[in-house]
Amino acid sequence: MNLAIGCDEAAFELKELIKRHLIEKGLDVTDFGTYDTQPVQYPNIAFAVAESIVRGESERAVLLCGTGIGMAISANKVSGIRAAQCHDTYSAERAMRSNNAQIITLGSRVVGSELAKAIVDTWLGARFDGGRSAAKVDRITEYEESLKQPLAAGDKRP
């Protein structure tokens, strides 16, 4: 599995730890930065990571910032992406099993290193269940696709 990873300066150390953890598990990891603790525009990193998934270059991704919130918001702006902020293993499992999230986001100021590794491992071990959730994920995709079409006056989105 080819994974992408990226962070802002607040999460640099945790990103490095997670990256090593994934490589030790034998996974291919592409690092989109940041590469030090200098301030960066985290949306640019989130966009690059999410676009790598849309293009099929990465299968899944982990994004990190201080809270995980900004990275989730940014990644979800990329059409076709479902990014879920996860701060516990249950949320990580459900992000994949119920929502088929290609990206999880973590907050370095919210979770410790061991919990972060457990969250990532849980998410990577989960598979999309489909079932009742499939129709909901399909509805998200349908709405997202409708946004690509101009809306005439008085019309509503499906």
N, C-alpha and C positions, 0 to 999 in steps of 0.2 A: 504494500500500500504506500502511495506517495502522499505525504502530508505536507501542508504548508504551515508555517508558524510566523507570527509577527507580534510586535509589541511597541509600546511607547517607552519613553525613558523611565517611567515609574515602575515598569514591569520587566526591565531588562534582566535583572538577576534571576527572576522566576522563569522567564523565557529560556534562558540559558540552561537552567536546571531541567526544565521540561524537555527541551531539545535533546540533551544528553540522555535523559530517561528513554525517550522514543528511539534514539539511535541504538542504545543498548538493547532494546527489544527487537532490533533488526529492521526497523522501519526506515524508509527513505524520507528525509526531511529537507525541505527547501526553506531556508530562512530568508524572510523578506525584511528583516530589520525590526527595530533599530539595532545597531551594533555597539552602542555605548549608552551612557546616561545623559547625553546632550538632548535638549528639548527637540521634539519633532512634531510634525503635523500628523497625529495618529490616523485621521481619516484616510490619508494617502496610503498608509500601510494597509489599512482594512480594505480599501478599494482594490489594491494590487492583489492581495490574498484572495479576495472573493472572485475577482476576475480570473485568477488562475484556475479556480474551480469551474467557473462557467466555460472556460476554454478547454477543460478536460485535462489540464496539466497537473492538477492536484485533485485527489479524491475527497479529502476532508481537510479541515484546518482548525488550528487553535490560535485565537487572538487574545492578547493580554494587555491590560492597562491597569490603572489604579483601582477601578471598580468593576471593569468589564462592561460598563454601560455604554460608554462612547464607542467602543469597538463594535458592540452589537448593533447600535443604531446605524453606524457607518456601513458595516457589512450588509445590513439589510436594505440599504439603498441600491445595491447592485441587483438588477433584475435576475431572478432565478435562484436567489440565495435565501436560505433559511438559517439564520444565526441565532443561537440561544445562549443567553447568559446563564451560567451554571455555577452555583456555589456549594453544591452538595451532590453526592453520587446519585440520589434519586432523580434530581432534575436532569442530570447528565444522561441517565438511562432513558428517561421519558423524552428528552430532546430528540433522541434517535428513534426510539420505539414508536412514539406517537406522532412525532413531527418531522421525521426524516431530515433533521438538521445537519447540514454539511459542515457547519462551523459551530464551535462552542467558544464562548468568551469567558475569561476568568479575571478576577480582580486581585492584583497582588497585595492590595491593602485590606482585602477581605478574607482570603484563604491562605493558609500556610502551605509550605512546600509539600508535605506529605499528603495533605488533603488534595492539593492540586494534582499530584500524580494519580491519586485514586480516582478523582473525577475524570481525568483524561482516559485512564485505563477502562473505567466503567463505560464511558461513551464509545470508545473504540471497540469494546466487546459486545455492544448492543447492535441489533439489527432492526430495521423498520418492520413493524408488524403488519402494516397494511390494515386489513380488517375494517373496523369502524372508522379508524383514523384516516384511511386512504381517501375517503370522500372529502374529508376536511382539508387534507393537504391538496387534493385536486381543486377544491374550491379556492384556496389561496392562489394556486397557480392560474386558475381561470380568471380571477379578478386581476391579478398582476398582468396577464396577457391583454386584458381589456384596456389597461392603462396605456398601451401602445397605440390605441386607436383614438383619434380625436372624438371628443364628446360634443354632439350637436346641442344647441340650446334646447332646454326642456328634457333632454334625454337623461337617463340614469344608467349607471353601470350595472352589468348583470350580477 
